[in-house]
């Protein structure tokens, strides 16, 4: 199972690394593990799918972060 660091994930899905940090802090995205150096690692397949889904809900459906949290519970 391949893992991506925040910057790699952000580049792959077309968002800023700060967006990934925000989604993680808000509980919308979970890191899979950390490296010895403390870097967050995300499961490539799961995280890519989740970030794209969150972005679609925000941009296409115009949902707020709180509404997305409720929907993803």
ROTOR-295223 format. One line per 5 residues: number of its first residue (from 1); for each residue x, y, z of N, C-alpha, C, O. Coordinates in nm, 3 decimals, padded with zeros to 5 digits. Layout:
N
NUM> X,Y,Z,X,Y,Z,X,Y,Z,X,Y,Z; ... .
END
This chain:
73
1> 00.085,-00.116,00.000,00.000,00.000,00.000,00.090,00.124,00.000,00.163,00.147,00.097; 00.086,00.205,-00.108,00.171,00.323,-00.115,00.118,00.437,-00.026,-00.002,00.454,-00.009; 00.211,00.513,00.029,00.178,00.627,00.114,00.233,00.754,00.053,00.334,00.753,-00.017; 00.166,00.865,00.080,00.208,00.995,00.032,00.226,01.091,00.150,00.152,01.086,00.248; 00.326,01.177,00.138,00.340,01.287,00.234,00.239,01.395,00.195,00.179,01.389,00.088 .
6> 00.220,01.491,00.283,00.120,01.595,00.260,00.140,01.666,00.126,00.044,01.681,00.050; 00.260,01.709,00.097,00.287,01.780,-00.028,00.258,01.697,-00.150,00.206,01.746,-00.250; 00.292,01.568,-00.143,00.266,01.478,-00.254,00.116,01.460,-00.276,00.068,01.461,-00.389; 00.043,01.443,-00.166,-00.102,01.426,-00.175,-00.166,01.553,-00.230,-00.253,01.547,-00.317; -00.122,01.668,-00.180,-00.177,01.795,-00.226,-00.156,01.813,-00.376,-00.248,01.852,-00.448 .
11> -00.036,01.784,-00.423,-00.006,01.795,-00.566,-00.093,01.700,-00.647,-00.146,01.738,-00.752; -00.108,01.579,-00.599,-00.185,01.478,-00.673,-00.331,01.520,-00.692,-00.389,01.495,-00.798; -00.391,01.582,-00.590,-00.534,01.617,-00.599,-00.557,01.764,-00.635,-00.671,01.806,-00.652; -00.448,01.842,-00.647,-00.461,01.980,-00.692,-00.506,02.079,-00.586,-00.579,02.174,-00.615; -00.461,02.058,-00.461,-00.491,02.152,-00.353,-00.360,02.194,-00.287,-00.254,02.137,-00.316 .
16> -00.368,02.292,-00.199,-00.250,02.334,-00.125,-00.225,02.240,-00.007,-00.319,02.181,00.045; -00.100,02.226,00.034,-00.073,02.145,00.153,-00.150,02.194,00.276,-00.187,02.113,00.361; -00.174,02.324,00.285,-00.250,02.377,00.399,-00.393,02.323,00.400,-00.453,02.310,00.506; -00.446,02.291,00.284,-00.580,02.232,00.276,-00.579,02.093,00.337,-00.672,02.056,00.410; -00.476,02.016,00.308,-00.463,01.882,00.367,-00.450,01.892,00.518,-00.512,01.815,00.592 .
21> -00.368,01.987,00.565,-00.355,02.010,00.710,-00.491,02.043,00.772,-00.528,01.988,00.875; -00.564,02.133,00.707,-00.694,02.175,00.759,-00.791,02.057,00.766,-00.857,02.037,00.868; -00.799,01.979,00.660,-00.889,01.863,00.660,-00.852,01.765,00.770,-00.939,01.704,00.832; -00.722,01.749,00.794,-00.676,01.659,00.899,-00.715,01.714,01.036,-00.766,01.640,01.121; -00.692,01.842,01.058,-00.727,01.905,01.186,-00.877,01.900,01.214,-00.919,01.887,01.329 .
26> -00.957,01.910,01.109,-01.102,01.908,01.123,-01.159,01.767,01.135,-01.279,01.749,01.155; -01.073,01.667,01.123,-01.118,01.529,01.135,-01.180,01.472,01.009,-01.243,01.366,01.013; -01.163,01.540,00.897,-01.219,01.493,00.770,-01.126,01.396,00.699,-01.169,01.319,00.613; -00.999,01.399,00.736,-00.898,01.317,00.672,-00.807,01.263,00.781,-00.764,01.337,00.869; -00.779,01.134,00.774,-00.694,01.073,00.877,-00.561,01.031,00.818,-00.553,00.969,00.711 .
31> -00.456,01.067,00.890,-00.324,01.021,00.848,-00.314,00.872,00.879,-00.372,00.824,00.976; -00.241,00.800,00.797,-00.225,00.657,00.817,-00.117,00.627,00.920,-00.132,00.540,01.005; -00.008,00.700,00.910,00.104,00.680,01.002,00.199,00.797,00.988,00.176,00.888,00.909; 00.306,00.793,01.065,00.410,00.896,01.059,00.546,00.831,01.037,00.570,00.717,01.077; 00.632,00.907,00.974,00.769,00.860,00.957,00.845,00.884,01.087,00.794,00.949,01.178 .
36> 00.964,00.832,01.095,01.048,00.856,01.214,01.075,01.005,01.232,01.091,01.052,01.344; 01.079,01.076,01.122,01.103,01.221,01.126,00.979,01.302,01.159,00.986,01.424,01.169; 00.864,01.234,01.174,00.741,01.303,01.211,00.653,01.345,01.095,00.551,01.411,01.117; 00.691,01.310,00.974,00.608,01.345,00.859,00.481,01.261,00.857,00.485,01.140,00.880; 00.370,01.326,00.829,00.244,01.253,00.817,00.241,01.179,00.685,00.282,01.232,00.582 .
41> 00.193,01.057,00.689,00.178,00.978,00.568,00.031,00.940,00.552,-00.037,00.906,00.649; -00.016,00.947,00.430,-00.155,00.916,00.399,-00.160,00.802,00.298,-00.081,00.797,00.204; -00.253,00.712,00.318,-00.276,00.605,00.222,-00.315,00.670,00.089,-00.414,00.743,00.082; -00.239,00.643,-00.014,-00.258,00.712,-00.142,-00.400,00.699,-00.196,-00.462,00.798,-00.233; -00.450,00.579,-00.201,-00.581,00.555,-00.261,-00.694,00.614,-00.176,-00.780,00.685,-00.228 .
46> -00.694,00.586,-00.047,-00.801,00.634,00.041,-00.801,00.786,00.053,-00.905,00.850,00.043; -00.683,00.842,00.075,-00.675,00.987,00.096,-00.709,01.064,-00.031,-00.778,01.166,-00.025; -00.663,01.015,-00.146,-00.695,01.081,-00.272,-00.846,01.084,-00.294,-00.902,01.187,-00.330; -00.909,00.972,-00.272,-01.054,00.963,-00.289,-01.127,01.056,-00.191,-01.222,01.124,-00.229; -01.082,01.058,-00.066,-01.148,01.139,00.037,-01.133,01.289,00.009,-01.231,01.364,00.021 .
51> -01.014,01.333,-00.028,-00.993,01.476,-00.055,-01.076,01.518,-00.176,-01.136,01.626,-00.175; -01.079,01.438,-00.279,-01.161,01.471,-00.396,-01.309,01.479,-00.359,-01.381,01.565,-00.409; -01.354,01.388,-00.273,-01.494,01.390,-00.231,-01.525,01.516,-00.151,-01.628,01.580,-00.173; -01.437,01.552,-00.058,-01.458,01.672,00.022,-01.462,01.795,-00.069,-01.550,01.881,-00.054; -01.369,01.804,-00.163,-01.366,01.918,-00.255,-01.492,01.925,-00.339,-01.545,02.034,-00.361 .
56> -01.540,01.812,-00.387,-01.665,01.809,-00.465,-01.783,01.857,-00.381,-01.867,01.933,-00.429; -01.789,01.812,-00.256,-01.899,01.854,-00.169,-01.893,02.004,-00.142,-01.997,02.069,-00.130; -01.774,02.059,-00.131,-01.760,02.202,-00.106,-01.790,02.283,-00.231,-01.862,02.383,-00.224; -01.738,02.243,-00.344,-01.750,02.325,-00.464,-01.879,02.300,-00.543,-01.943,02.395,-00.589; -01.916,02.176,-00.558,-02.034,02.145,-00.639,-02.164,02.150,-00.559,-02.266,02.197,-00.609 .
61> -02.159,02.103,-00.436,-02.280,02.100,-00.353,-02.290,02.220,-00.260,-02.393,02.244,-00.198; -02.180,02.297,-00.253,-02.175,02.417,-00.168,-02.201,02.388,-00.020,-02.266,02.466,00.049; -02.149,02.274,00.027,-02.167,02.238,00.167,-02.057,02.301,00.252,-01.945,02.321,00.204; -02.089,02.332,00.376,-01.990,02.384,00.470,-01.910,02.268,00.528,-01.947,02.151,00.513; -01.800,02.301,00.595,-01.719,02.198,00.659,-01.802,02.121,00.761,-01.794,01.999,00.769 .
66> -01.882,02.191,00.840,-01.966,02.124,00.939,-02.068,02.031,00.874,-02.094,01.922,00.925; -02.125,02.072,00.762,-02.220,01.986,00.691,-02.149,01.862,00.636,-02.204,01.752,00.638; -02.028,01.881,00.587,-01.950,01.768,00.535,-01.916,01.672,00.648,-01.923,01.550,00.630; -01.879,01.727,00.763,-01.850,01.640,00.880,-01.970,01.553,00.913,-01.955,01.433,00.937; -02.089,01.611,00.915,-02.209,01.537,00.945,-02.235,01.428,00.839,-02.272,01.316,00.871 .
71> -02.215,01.464,00.716,-02.238,01.370,00.606,-02.141,01.253,00.608,-02.179,01.141,00.574; -02.018,01.278,00.648,-01.915,01.173,00.645,-01.909,01.088,00.772,-01.829,00.995,00.781; -01.993,01.119,00.869,-01.993,01.040,00.994,-02.029,00.896,00.968,-02.034,00.815,01.061 .
END
